[in-house]
């Protein structure tokens, strides 16, 4: 088997380990691929090819390491000591942090090679960067992890780091046709990742295969890197969630979710309706309260020194809402959200996973918006781990994904069930 940019991460690491390829050759192939396509996709904010190839040569000449040859990209809201970090804003253009974010350093320690920084929206909020959808350049790739999703989908890298505060991993993965993974809140270290809303911010991953997420978790957490053992479909209890946002979904997306439920039921799974639970009540209101209050204060430096350089969407939206909020309302919202999380934990004890939509449909046309996070807000707010499975396409030929969620702190369980669902649904 020829190993190259389109291979899985596990295949790439195995090929380096047994001498069938080198880190240098893999990096060279990825750089060639980027040169061919990134003038259109525009996934990368910064890449220094000469530096990357020098690092690849050094890794090839150095001692064997478990993850030598793990070539990855990282969203430009992660600090990197040897690459500029601008957070998607002209305010910080060319800024050079003194240290790596924890996850970047963790991968480098074990033989990983950071290829470059990918485009993020402004401060990981909504104002989009230049990245286009690899399937159709006239459509958004989603956001805020726009470049990371597009880089994996376009075959530039097998692994990219992103972040999610509402839907910034799960939705762009669905729009770009990648596997997106938002871990349980707090699972991956966010030190050195620019805060947006610390109560919700979660580091996330993009890959082309669920098994690559297992490897990435092992490298970052010391978790098991053993291949997953997907459970049989006929033993699964699966929640099906549509409301309260069903009316915002388009016909293609609704059809695919119903088809998924039908196929899984025919395969022996028990499908349980999940639409009338009390923790949905006021969840979005509490989310907005917490997000606005924290986000406005996260960017206190920019408000003080460069407020006029902030986009009007950011300045007059979540930031203004947050500054108009008061602390008592904020802590009341936090208390209500923790009650909802505990209620969801209890509800999920009776389910293996939950399936829903990751977005209202395929990626919308135009690059002025990254699309709504309607179908991501609840699960992120409830701190649940989530996956996007790239299983379907729209009538226009764009990807449509399936979102799978599990109980908090059951991430490997989620990944194993995601693998089983992918096989059962023909992914």
C-alpha positions in Angstrom: 0.0 0.0 0.0 1.3 3.5 -0.9 1.3 5.8 2.1 0.7 9.5 1.5 -1.3 12.5 2.5 -4.6 10.7 2.0 -3.6 7.7 4.3 -4.9 7.5 7.8 -2.8 8.6 10.7 -2.4 5.0 11.9 -1.1 4.0 8.4 1.3 6.9 8.3 2.8 6.1 11.7 3.1 2.4 10.9 4.9 3.2 7.6 7.4 5.5 9.3 8.0 2.9 12.1 8.7 0.1 9.6 10.8 2.1 7.2 8.4 2.1 4.3 8.4 5.9 4.3 10.1 8.7 6.2 8.8 11.7 8.1 10.5 13.8 5.5 8.8 12.1 2.6 5.4 12.4 4.2 5.9 16.1 5.0 7.1 16.7 1.4 4.0 15.0 0.0 1.7 17.1 2.2 3.5 20.3 1.3 3.1 19.4 -2.4 -0.6 18.7 -1.9 -1.0 22.1 -0.1 0.8 23.9 -2.9 -1.6 22.3 -5.4 -4.8 23.2 -3.7 -4.5 25.7 -0.9 -4.5 28.7 -3.2 -8.2 27.9 -3.6 -9.0 26.3 -0.2 -7.0 28.7 1.9 -6.9 26.5 4.9 -3.5 27.7 6.2 -2.9 31.0 8.0 0.9 30.3 8.3 3.2 27.6 7.0 7.0 27.5 6.8 7.8 24.6 4.5 11.6 24.9 4.9 11.3 24.8 8.7 8.9 21.8 8.5 11.3 19.8 6.3 14.2 20.5 8.5 12.2 19.3 11.5 11.2 16.2 9.5 14.8 15.4 8.8 15.7 15.8 12.4 12.9 13.4 13.4 14.1 10.8 10.9 17.6 11.0 12.3 16.5 10.9 15.9 15.5 8.1 18.1 12.3 6.0 17.5 9.3 7.5 19.3 5.7 6.1 19.5 4.2 9.0 17.4 7.2 9.9 15.2 5.7 11.1 12.0 2.4 12.4 13.4 2.1 15.4 11.2 -0.6 17.8 12.2 -1.9 21.3 11.8 -3.4 23.5 14.5 -6.0 26.3 14.6 -4.5 29.7 14.9 -6.0 30.3 18.4 -3.3 27.9 19.8 0.0 29.5 20.8 3.1 28.3 19.1 6.6 29.4 20.1 8.0 29.2 16.6 5.0 30.4 14.5 3.0 33.6 14.8 -0.4 33.4 16.5 -2.9 36.0 15.5 -6.2 34.6 16.8 -7.9 35.5 13.5 -7.5 39.2 14.1 -5.4 41.9 12.5 -4.9 43.3 16.0 -2.4 40.4 16.7 -1.0 40.0 13.2 2.6 38.6 13.4 2.5 38.2 17.2 4.9 35.6 18.5 4.0 33.8 21.7 6.9 32.6 24.0 5.6 29.1 24.4 3.5 26.3 22.9 0.0 25.5 23.9 -0.1 22.4 26.0 -1.6 20.2 23.3 0.9 21.4 20.6 3.8 20.7 23.0 2.4 17.3 24.0 2.4 16.1 20.3 5.8 17.5 19.6 7.3 15.8 22.7 6.3 12.5 21.3 7.6 13.0 17.8 4.8 15.0 16.2 5.5 17.6 13.5 3.5 20.7 13.4 3.1 21.6 9.7 1.4 25.0 10.1 -1.4 27.2 11.6 -4.9 27.0 10.1 -7.4 29.8 9.7 -9.8 30.7 12.5 -12.6 33.2 12.6 -11.9 36.4 14.5 -11.2 35.3 18.1 -12.9 32.0 17.4 -16.2 33.8 17.1 -18.3 34.3 13.9 -16.5 36.8 11.6 -15.1 34.4 8.9 -11.6 34.2 7.4 -10.8 33.4 3.8 -11.1 29.6 3.9 -13.4 27.9 1.4 -15.2 24.6 1.4 -13.0 21.9 -0.3 -16.0 20.4 -2.0 -17.2 23.7 -3.5 -15.3 27.0 -3.1 -18.5 29.0 -3.3 -19.7 27.5 0.1 -18.5 28.1 3.6 -16.4 25.5 5.4 -18.1 26.4 8.7 -16.3 27.8 11.7 -14.7 28.8 13.8 -12.3 26.0 13.1 -12.6 26.7 9.4 -9.0 25.9 8.3 -8.6 22.8 10.4 -11.7 21.2 9.0 -10.8 22.1 5.4 -7.2 21.0 5.8 -8.2 17.5 6.8 -11.0 17.3 4.2 -8.7 18.5 1.4 -6.1 15.9 2.2 -3.4 18.3 3.5 -3.0 16.5 6.9 -4.5 13.5 8.6 -5.0 15.3 11.9 -5.8 18.9 12.8 -6.6 20.6 16.1 -9.5 22.9 16.5 -11.7 24.3 19.3 -15.4 24.4 20.1 -17.3 26.9 22.2 -20.7 26.2 20.6 -20.3 24.3 17.3 -16.9 25.1 16.0 -15.6 21.6 15.5 -18.8 19.5 14.9 -20.4 21.8 12.3 -17.3 22.5 10.1 -16.5 18.8 10.1 -20.1 18.2 8.8 -19.8 20.9 6.2 -16.4 19.7 5.0 -16.9 15.9 5.2 -14.4 15.2 7.9 -14.7 13.3 11.2 -15.0 15.9 13.9 -14.6 15.1 17.6 -15.4 17.4 20.5 -14.3 15.6 23.7 -16.0 15.9 27.1 -15.5 19.4 28.5 -12.2 19.5 30.3 -10.8 16.3 28.8 -8.1 17.9 26.7 -5.9 20.6 28.2 -6.7 24.1 26.9 -3.6 25.9 28.4 -2.3 28.2 25.6 -5.5 28.0 23.6 -7.1 31.5 23.5 -10.2 31.5 25.7 -13.6 32.4 24.2 -16.0 31.2 26.9 -14.0 29.3 29.5 -17.1 27.5 30.8 -17.7 25.9 27.4 -14.3 26.0 25.5 -13.2 22.6 24.5 -10.2 21.5 22.4 -11.3 19.4 19.4 -9.8 17.2 16.7 -10.4 16.6 13.0 -9.4 13.4 11.2 -10.5 11.2 8.3 -11.1 8.1 10.4 -12.3 7.5 14.0 -9.4 5.2 14.7 -7.1 8.2 14.2 -8.9 10.0 17.0 -8.0 7.0 19.3 -4.3 7.6 18.4 -4.5 11.3 19.0 -6.2 10.8 22.4 -3.5 8.3 23.3 -0.7 10.8 22.4 -2.4 13.6 24.3 -3.7 11.8 27.3 -1.9 8.6 27.7 -5.2 6.9 26.9 -5.3 3.4 25.3 -4.2 3.4 21.7 -5.6 -0.1 21.1 -8.0 -0.3 18.2 -11.6 0.1 19.1 -14.0 -2.8 19.6 -17.2 -1.6 18.1 -20.3 -3.1 19.8 -23.0 -4.9 17.9 -25.8 -2.7 16.7 -28.5 -5.0 18.0 -27.4 -4.3 21.6 -27.6 -0.5 21.3 -30.1 1.8 22.9 -30.0 5.0 20.8 -31.7 8.3 21.5 -33.1 10.2 18.5 -33.1 13.9 19.1 -34.9 16.4 16.8 -36.5 19.2 18.8 -36.4 22.0 19.7 -34.7 22.9 16.4 -36.2 20.6 13.9 -38.0 23.3 12.0 -34.7 24.9 11.1 -33.4 21.7 9.4 -33.7 21.4 5.6 -35.3 18.5 3.8 -32.1 16.6 3.0 -30.8 16.7 6.5 -34.2 15.5 8.0 -34.4 12.7 5.5 -30.9 11.5 6.3 -31.5 11.5 10.1 -34.7 9.6 9.7 -33.0 7.1 7.3 -30.3 6.6 9.9 -32.8 5.8 12.6 -34.7 3.4 10.2 -31.5 1.5 9.2 -30.4 1.2 12.8 -33.8 0.0 14.0 -33.8 -2.5 11.2 -30.4 -3.7 12.4 -31.8 -4.4 15.8 -31.0 -1.2 17.7 -33.6 0.2 20.0 -34.4 3.8 18.9 -35.8 6.0 21.7 -37.4 9.4 21.1 -35.5 12.1 22.9 -37.5 15.3 22.3 -39.4 16.2 25.4 -36.8 16.4 28.1 -36.9 19.3 30.6 -33.2 20.2 30.3 -33.9 21.8 26.9 -36.0 24.4 28.6 -34.2 27.8 28.7 -30.9 26.1 27.8 -30.2 28.5 25.0 -31.0 31.5 27.1 -28.6 30.3 29.9 -26.0 29.6 27.2 -26.2 33.1 25.9 -25.9 34.6 29.3 -22.8 32.7 30.2 -21.2 33.1 26.8 -21.7 36.8 26.6 -20.6 37.5 30.2 -17.4 35.5 29.8 -16.5 36.4 26.2 -16.7 40.2 26.9 -14.3 39.8 29.8 -12.0 37.4 27.9 -11.3 40.2 25.4 -10.8 42.9 28.0 -7.3 43.7 26.6 -8.7 44.2 23.1 -11.6 46.3 24.4 -9.1 48.5 26.2 -6.4 49.0 23.5 -8.0 48.1 20.1 -11.8 48.2 20.4 -12.2 50.0 17.0 -10.3 47.1 15.3 -12.9 44.6 16.4 -15.5 43.6 13.9 -19.0 45.1 14.5 -20.4 41.6 14.6 -18.2 40.8 17.6 -18.4 44.2 19.3 -22.1 44.7 18.8 -23.1 41.1 19.4 -22.0 38.7 22.1 -19.6 41.3 23.6 -22.2 44.0 24.0 -24.7 41.4 25.4 -22.1 40.3 27.9 -21.3 43.8 29.1 -25.0 44.5 29.6 -25.4 41.4 31.7 -24.9 41.3 35.5 -23.1 38.9 37.7 -26.2 37.6 39.6 -27.9 36.6 36.3 -24.6 35.0 35.2 -24.2 32.8 38.3 -27.9 31.9 38.3 -27.5 30.7 34.7 -24.4 28.7 35.7 -26.4 27.0 38.4 -29.2 26.1 36.0 -26.8 24.7 33.5 -25.2 22.4 36.1 -28.6 21.1 37.1 -29.3 20.4 33.4 -26.0 18.5 33.1 -26.8 16.3 36.1 -30.2 15.6 34.6 -28.7 14.7 31.3 -26.1 12.4 33.0 -29.0 10.5 34.5 -30.9 10.4 31.2 -27.9 9.1 29.3 -27.4 6.3 31.8 -30.3 4.7 30.0 -28.8 5.2 26.5 -25.6 4.2 24.8 -25.5 7.2 22.5 -27.7 9.9 21.0 -28.0 10.8 17.4 -29.0 14.2 16.0 -28.0 16.6 13.2 -24.7 18.4 13.4 -26.1 21.3 11.3 -29.4 22.4 9.6 -28.1 20.9 6.4 -25.2 21.1 4.0 -22.8 24.1 3.9 -24.6 27.2 2.9 -23.5 29.1 -0.2 -21.4 32.2 0.4 -18.4 33.0 2.6 -19.9 35.8 4.7 -21.1 33.5 7.4 -20.0 30.2 8.9 -23.5 28.9 9.3 -25.7 28.5 12.4 -24.7 26.5 15.5 -28.3 25.5 16.2 -27.7 21.8 16.5 -24.5 22.1 18.5 -25.4 24.4 21.3 -27.2 22.0 23.6 -24.5 19.2 23.7 -21.6 21.7 24.0 -23.4 23.5 26.8 -24.1 20.2 28.6 -20.4 19.3 28.3 -21.1 16.1 26.4 -18.6 14.5 24.0 -19.7 14.6 20.4 -18.7 13.2 17.0 -19.5 14.2 13.4 -19.7 11.2 11.1 -19.4 12.2 7.4 -22.0 9.7 6.1 -24.2 11.5 3.6 -24.4 14.0 0.7 -27.0 16.6 -0.2 -28.8 16.7 -3.5 -26.2 19.3 -4.5 -23.3 16.9 -3.7 -22.1 18.6 -0.5 -21.5 16.6 2.7 -24.1 16.1 5.4 -23.0 14.5 8.6 -24.6 12.7 11.5 -23.9 13.9 15.1 -23.4 11.3 17.8 -23.2 12.2 21.5 -22.6 10.3 24.7 -22.6 10.8 28.4 -19.9 13.0 29.9 -16.5 11.2 30.4 -17.4 8.3 28.1 -15.3 9.4 25.2 -13.8 6.0 24.2 -17.3 4.5 24.5 -18.5 7.3 22.1 -15.7 6.5 19.6 -16.4 2.8 19.6 -20.1 3.3 19.0 -19.3 5.9 16.3 -17.3 3.2 14.5 -20.2 0.7 14.8 -22.7 3.3 13.5 -20.4 4.2 10.6 -20.2 0.5 9.5 -23.9 0.0 10.0 -24.9 3.1 8.0 -22.5 2.4 5.1 -19.9 5.2 5.8 
